[in-house]
């Protein structure tokens, strides 16, 4: 166990923590923390493989935000990126990148393809289903121990939750999964929502399927979901352990569970994801419409093309090379956070090391505040 419930409740800087996870297995409960890009633990533990993956997803235009899961073993590098895939080419490149050191069995190929094709069978108004992926490996190794892909099963309309269940049921491998049948029953009874499905591919020929469940309302809470799972022998002991753990952490909120079969297929695992009820609202920024970067006499200026006398050098806002990188990034991404700006700037700095992060963060924070004060940058509600 990483640390106890009291220590978890004392965690600070939740703006850079995605979740604290309690992993209930047959032999006990294990803790893990998912640190978002920007947290000092994220920075301290970044490996070359992590940075390579960040830079790759940036290069193909689908990077969202990265996070590291730090759990029971300091020797493991567990790294994930939320991605925004808008076309098949990006999806193929992501999968090829993560699988370049692995040879897939026929079953693994079929399962992966089946989930990737969800949007061809279920009408979607958003990005491609694959929205989160990553790997697990030993810190000093370049070879992945396992690769994980996560496919969203939520949309703006509640009815699509049932459509995803029906789609999954048409695949024999998924339909024969005892855990899927439990999930199906609970979804159809409107006791939970299915948020996403993950698949874990290791060095073996098997595929581990993970189901992420969220509460539908106050009456169908995570606590009630655990009480329901307690009825099933493969999950009863794990659900009991998590119910007892919830009582020790009243300041934390849980609205997400993950259930999956153990590798022995006789027992199951339950992961409970906790977040602070006092989490600060993250700020999002965008550039005001009509602004462009223009080179005038070898100096870069931020100008408003709607301003009649924008060429008046006395009133122009000049920016250095770092400022240009920040402004271009915000313009290209439309809406972004301070952490995203810092992450992008870090990726272009040669010989970057973790000790530089606080300085980069403070400089970016000051520059963004300056842009906001001049009215060039606006905070999104």
Secondary structure by P-SEA (a helix, b strand, c coil): ccccaaaaaacccccccccbbbbbcccbbbbbbbcccccaaaaacccaaaaaaaaaaaaaccccbbbbbbcccccbbbbbbbcccccaaaaaaaaaaaaccccccaaaaaaaaaaaaccccccccccccccccccccccccccccbbbbbbbcccccaaaaaaaaaaaaacccccccaaaaaaaaaaaaccccccbbbbbbccccbbbbbbbbbbccccccaaaaaaaaccccccaaaaaaaaaaaaacccccccbbbbbbccccccbbbbbbbbbccccbbbbbbccccbbbbbccccccccccccccccccccbbbbcaaaaaaaaaaaaaccccaaaaaaaaaaacccccccaaaaaaaaaaaaaaaaaaaccccccc
